[in-house]
Amino acid sequence: MRLQHHARTQLAIALIRRGMRTSLVGRISGLRPAVLRELHHEIHGCKPLPGQLPSTGSLLGTTRRQANASLFTGLYRAFGGAAVQRCIDIEALLTGHRLYLEQMAGLTGSDTLGPPIDINHGWVIARDLTTGLVLFRNCERCAIPYLAGAFSRRAVDCPICALKVSRTVRDRKEDAPPKPLASSTSEQRIQTRA
């Protein structure tokens, strides 16, 4: 009994250190809210922040966010296997998120995917993967699996291909020679009188 309580407390400490909200930590560990608030204060030196969890719709709301969520979920699924579509695997979530943050740190400066998602966002994605609110699809063009909302109003397109296209268009615009400025009509009149 004591070992089980100790294991739950260690898991709660690991989750709080990663920035997971105490309400989620309580759901996962089964520890009382008062204990979790005390642990949070001891670890972070402040009270836990209140607020709602983000929705999957906001996490997949733009092409960059969708690509970002797809990267995280691909790593989560790589560590948890196909079972992550049936239940949340906390160890795979932590390992996948750690590796995801390492990969995002390597992309610093490119601003390709925007800010990284935190562990709370990762949990929401993992939860919605088990309920079928988000699905993995394979792109017909690049064959990369990506995350899509099951009931999304946005077009269900591969975010990786979309980012490649937008980057190619932007690069073409940057490489194009500058257009000559058209002279104003008053300058043309002065030149014709002279």
VEXVO-538012 format. One record per atom (N, C-alpha, C): x, y, z negated. Coordinates in steps of 0.1 Angstrom, whole numbers, padded with zeros to 4 digits, always signed. Atoms other than C-alpha are relative to their C-alpha. Example, Ala and Ser with C-alpha at 12.3 -4.5 7.8 and 13.67 -1.06 7.14 Angstrom:
BEGIN
+0009-0012+0000 +0123-0045-0078 +0009+0012+0000 -0009-0011+0000 +0137-0011-0071 -0008+0011-0008 
//
This chain:
BEGIN
+0008-0012+0000 +0000+0000+0000 +0009+0013+0000 -0009-0011+0001 +0028+0024-0009 +0007+0002+0013 -0007-0001-0013 +0047+0016+0023 -0009+0006+0011 +0010-0005-0010 +0016+0023+0044 -0002+0015-0002 +0002-0015+0002 +0011+0057+0027 +0013+0007+0003 -0013-0007-0004 +0048+0065+0031 +0001+0001+0015 -0001+0000-0014 +0046+0056+0068 -0009+0011+0006 +0009-0011-0005 +0016+0079+0073 +0005+0014-0004 -0006-0013+0004 +0033+0107+0054 +0012+0004+0009 -0011-0002-0009 +0064+0103+0076 -0005+0004+0014 +0006-0003-0013 +0043+0104+0107 -0006+0014+0000 +0005-0013+0002 +0025+0135+0094 +0011+0011+0001 -0011-0009+0000 +0058+0152+0088 +0006+0002+0014 -0005-0001-0014 +0071+0144+0123 -0010+0008+0009 +0009-0008-0009 +0039+0158+0139 -0001+0014-0004 +0000-0014+0004 +0039+0189+0118 +0013+0007+0004 -0012-0006-0005 +0075+0196+0126 +0000+0003+0015 +0002-0003-0014 +0066+0194+0163 -0010+0010+0003 +0010-0011-0002 +0039+0220+0158 -0014-0004+0001 +0014+0005-0002 +0008+0198+0158 -0009+0007-0011 +0009-0006+0010 -0022+0214+0141 -0004-0010-0010 +0002+0009+0012 -0030+0200+0107 -0013-0007+0002 +0013+0007-0002 -0066+0191+0118 +0003-0013+0008 -0004+0011-0008 -0051+0168+0144 +0008-0010-0008 -0008+0008+0008 -0025+0155+0120 -0008-0008-0010 +0009+0007+0009 -0052+0146+0095 -0008-0011+0007 +0008+0010-0008 -0072+0128+0122 +0009-0012+0003 -0009+0010-0003 -0041+0108+0131 +0005-0008-0012 -0006+0007+0012 -0026+0101+0097 -0009-0004-0011 +0009+0003+0011 -0056+0100+0075 +0003+0007-0013 -0004-0007+0013 -0040+0123+0049 -0010+0011-0002 +0009-0011+0004 -0061+0149+0031 +0005+0013+0005 -0004-0014-0005 -0062+0185+0044 +0009+0007-0009 -0008-0008+0010 -0047+0199+0012 +0014-0005+0000 -0014+0005-0001 -0017+0176+0015 +0007+0005+0012 -0006-0004-0013 -0012+0185+0051 +0003+0015+0000 -0003-0015+0001 -0015+0223+0044 +0013+0002-0008 -0012-0001+0008 +0012+0218+0017 +0012-0004+0007 -0011+0004-0008 +0034+0199+0040 +0004+0010+0011 -0002-0010-0010 +0030+0225+0067 +0007+0012-0006 -0006-0011+0007 +0039+0253+0043 +0014-0003-0004 -0013+0004+0004 +0069+0234+0031 +0010-0001+0012 -0009+0002-0012 +0082+0227+0066 +0002+0013+0007 +0000-0012-0009 +0073+0260+0084 +0001+0013-0009 -0001-0012+0008 +0072+0284+0054 -0012+0009+0002 +0012-0009-0002 +0037+0297+0063 -0012-0010+0000 +0012+0008+0000 +0001+0286+0063 -0003-0005+0015 +0003+0004-0013 -0012+0266+0093 -0009+0010+0007 +0009-0009-0007 -0029+0287+0120 -0013-0007+0003 +0013+0005-0004 -0066+0282+0125 -0003+0002+0015 +0004-0002-0013 -0083+0280+0158 -0004-0013+0007 +0005+0011-0008 -0098+0258+0185 +0011-0005+0008 -0009+0006-0009 -0079+0234+0206 -0003+0004+0014 +0003-0004-0014 -0076+0243+0243 -0008-0011+0007 +0008+0010-0008 -0099+0226+0268 +0009-0005+0011 -0008+0006-0012 -0086+0204+0296 -0002+0009+0012 +0003-0009-0011 -0102+0229+0320 +0011+0011+0000 -0010-0010+0000 -0078+0256+0308 +0014-0005+0003 -0013+0006-0002 -0049+0232+0309 +0003-0003+0015 -0001+0004-0014 -0056+0224+0346 -0005+0012+0008 +0006-0011-0006 -0069+0259+0355 +0007+0006+0012 -0008-0005-0011 -0041+0269+0379 +0009-0011+0005 -0009+0010-0006 -0018+0250+0402 +0012-0003-0009 -0012+0002+0009 +0012+0256+0379 -0003-0008-0012 +0004+0007+0012 -0007+0245+0348 -0002-0015+0003 +0003+0013-0004 -0019+0214+0367 +0013-0008+0002 -0013+0007-0002 +0017+0205+0378 +0007-0002-0013 -0006+0001+0014 +0029+0212+0342 -0006-0012-0007 +0007+0010+0007 +0003+0189+0327 +0003-0014+0007 -0003+0012-0007 +0010+0163+0354 +0014-0006-0004 -0013+0004+0004 +0047+0162+0345 +0000-0006-0014 +0000+0006+0014 +0040+0157+0308 -0008-0013+0000 +0008+0012+0001 +0013+0131+0314 +0007-0012+0007 -0007+0010-0007 +0035+0112+0338 +0011-0006-0010 -0010+0005+0009 +0062+0109+0311 -0007-0007-0012 +0008+0007+0011 +0036+0100+0284 -0004-0014+0005 +0005+0012-0006 +0022+0073+0307 +0012-0010+0002 -0012+0009-0002 +0058+0060+0314 +0004-0007-0013 -0004+0006+0013 +0064+0054+0277 -0011-0008-0006 +0011+0007+0006 +0029+0042+0268 -0006-0011+0009 +0006+0009-0010 +0020+0022+0299 -0014+0002+0003 +0014-0001-0004 -0015+0016+0312 -0009+0001-0012 +0008+0000+0012 -0028+0013+0276 -0004+0014-0004 +0003-0013+0004 -0027+0051+0273 -0014+0005+0006 +0013-0004-0006 -0059+0053+0294 -0011-0006-0009 +0010+0005+0009 -0077+0033+0266 +0001+0006-0014 -0002-0006+0014 -0062+0048+0234 +0012+0008+0000 -0011-0008+0001 -0038+0074+0224 +0011-0007-0007 -0012+0006+0006 -0003+0061+0217 +0009+0011-0005 -0007-0011+0006 +0013+0085+0192 +0015+0000+0003 -0014+0001-0002 +0048+0072+0196 +0003+0004+0015 -0003-0003-0014 +0046+0075+0234 -0003+0015+0002 +0003-0014+0000 +0031+0110+0229 +0012+0008-0004 -0012-0008+0005 +0060+0122+0208 +0012-0002+0009 -0011+0003-0008 +0086+0105+0230 -0001+0007+0013 +0003-0007-0013 +0070+0118+0262 +0001+0015-0001 -0001-0015+0001 +0067+0153+0249 +0014+0005-0002 -0014-0004+0002 +0103+0154+0237 +0007+0000+0013 -0006+0001-0013 +0115+0143+0271 -0005+0011+0009 +0006-0011-0008 +0091+0167+0288 +0007+0013-0003 -0006-0012+0004 +0105+0196+0268 +0015+0001+0005 -0014+0000-0005 +0141+0186+0277 +0000+0002+0015 +0001-0002-0014 +0131+0185+0314 -0004+0015+0003 +0004-0014-0002 +0114+0219+0312 +0011+0009-0004 -0011-0008+0003 +0145+0233+0295 +0010+0001+0012 -0009+0000-0012 +0165+0223+0326 -0006+0008+0011 +0005-0008-0011 +0141+0243+0348 -0001+0015-0004 +0000-0014+0005 +0146+0275+0328 +0006+0009+0011 -0005-0010-0009 +0150+0305+0350 -0007-0001+0014 +0007+0002-0013 +0131+0290+0380 -0014+0005-0001 +0014-0004+0002 +0097+0299+0366 -0010-0008+0009 +0008+0008-0009 +0083+0271+0387 -0013-0004-0006 +0012+0005+0007 +0058+0257+0362 -0005+0009-0011 +0005-0008+0011 +0054+0285+0337 +0004-0005-0013 -0004+0005+0013 +0056+0280+0300 -0003-0014-0003 +0003+0014+0002 +0058+0245+0287 -0013-0002-0009 +0011+0002+0008 +0028+0229+0271 +0005-0005-0014 -0005+0005+0014 +0030+0222+0233 -0007-0013-0003 +0005+0014+0004 +0022+0190+0214 -0015+0000-0001 +0015+0000+0001 -0014+0201+0208 -0006-0002+0014 +0005+0001-0013 -0020+0205+0245 +0002-0015+0005 -0002+0014-0003 -0004+0171+0250 -0010-0010-0006 +0009+0009+0007 -0027+0155+0225 -0014+0001+0007 +0013-0002-0007 -0058+0170+0243 +0000-0007+0013 -0001+0007-0013 -0046+0156+0276 -0001-0015-0003 +0001+0014+0003 -0040+0122+0260 -0014-0004-0004 +0014+0003+0004 -0074+0123+0244 -0009-0001+0012 +0009-0001-0012 -0091+0133+0277 +0003-0011+0010 -0004+0011-0008 -0072+0106+0295 -0007-0013-0004 +0007+0012+0005 -0088+0080+0273 -0015+0001+0002 +0014-0001-0002 -0123+0094+0278 -0004+0001+0015 +0003-0001-0015 -0120+0098+0316 -0003+0014+0004 +0001-0014-0005 -0122+0136+0316 +0011+0005+0009 -0011-0003-0009 -0089+0137+0333 +0005-0014+0006 -0004+0012-0007 -0076+0112+0358 +0013+0002+0007 -0012-0001-0008 -0044+0103+0376 -0004-0003+0014 +0002+0003-0015 -0046+0105+0414 +0014+0000+0006 -0013+0000-0008 -0018+0097+0439 -0002+0009+0012 +0001-0009-0011 -0011+0123+0465 +0002-0008+0013 -0001+0007-0012 -0016+0110+0500 +0012+0005+0009 -0011-0005-0008 +0012+0132+0514 +0014-0003-0007 -0013+0002+0006 +0040+0130+0488 +0001-0012-0009 +0001+0012+0008 +0029+0099+0468 +0003+0002-0014 -0002-0003+0014 +0034+0116+0435 -0013+0000-0007 +0012+0000+0008 +0008+0109+0408 -0002+0013-0006 +0002-0012+0006 -0008+0140+0395 -0013-0001-0008 +0011+0000+0009 -0034+0149+0369 -0011+0009+0006 +0011-0008-0005 -0069+0161+0379 -0011-0002-0009 +0012+0001+0008 -0100+0169+0360 -0011-0008+0007 +0010+0009-0006 -0128+0144+0366 -0012+0009+0005 +0011-0008-0004 -0154+0172+0368 +0004+0014+0003 -0006-0013-0003 -0132+0200+0380 -0007+0007+0011 +0005-0008-0011 -0146+0228+0401 +0010+0004+0010 -0011-0003-0009 -0112+0234+0416 +0001-0011+0010 -0003+0011-0010 -0102+0215+0447 +0010-0010-0006 -0009+0010+0006 -0086+0183+0437 +0011-0003+0010 -0012+0001-0009 -0053+0187+0455 +0012-0002-0008 -0013+0003+0007 -0018+0177+0446 +0006+0014-0003 -0006-0012+0004 -0003+0206+0426 +0015+0001+0005 -0014+0000-0005 +0032+0196+0437 +0001+0005+0014 +0001-0004-0014 +0024+0199+0474 -0004+0015+0001 +0004-0014+0000 +0006+0232+0467 +0011+0009-0004 -0011-0009+0004 +0036+0247+0449 +0011+0000+0011 -0010+0000-0011 +0059+0235+0477 -0004+0009+0012 +0005-0008-0011 +0037+0252+0503 +0001+0015-0004 -0001-0014+0004 +0035+0285+0483 +0014+0005-0001 -0014-0004+0001 +0072+0285+0477 +0006+0001+0014 -0005-0001-0014 +0079+0279+0515 -0005+0013+0006 +0006-0013-0006 +0056+0308+0524 +0008+0012-0006 -0007-0011+0007 +0073+0330+0498 +0014+0002+0005 -0014+0000-0005 +0108+0320+0510 +0000+0006+0014 +0000-0005-0014 +0098+0328+0546 -0002+0015+0000 +0002-0015+0001 +0086+0363+0536 +0013+0006-0005 -0012-0006+0005 +0118+0369+0517 +0011+0000+0011 -0011+0002-0011 +0140+0357+0547 -0003+0009+0012 +0003-0008-0012 +0121+0378+0573 +0006+0013-0001 -0006-0013-0001 +0138+0409+0585 -0010+0011-0004 +0009-0010+0004 +0123+0441+0571 -0006+0007+0013 +0007-0007-0011 +0097+0458+0594 +0005+0014+0000 -0004-0014+0000 +0108+0492+0606 -0012+0009-0004 +0011-0009+0005 +0088+0520+0590 -0005+0008+0012 +0005-0009-0010 +0065+0538+0614 +0001+0014-0004 -0001-0015+0003 +0072+0575+0616 -0014+0006+0000 +0013-0007+0001 +0044+0598+0607 -0002+0008+0012 +0004-0008-0012 +0025+0617+0633 +0006+0014+0000 -0006-0013+0001 +0039+0650+0620 +0014+0000+0005 -0014+0001-0005 +0075+0638+0626 +0000-0002+0015 +0000+0002-0015 +0065+0627+0661 -0002+0013+0007 +0003-0013-0006 +0051+0661+0668 +0012+0009+0000 -0012-0008+0001 +0083+0678+0656 +0010-0004+0011 -0010+0006-0010 +0104+0655+0678 -0004+0004+0014 +0004-0003-0014 +0083+0662+0709 +0001+0014+0003 -0002-0015-0003 +0085+0700+0705 +0014+0003+0002 -0014-0004-0001 +0122+0700+0701 +0006-0004+0013 
//
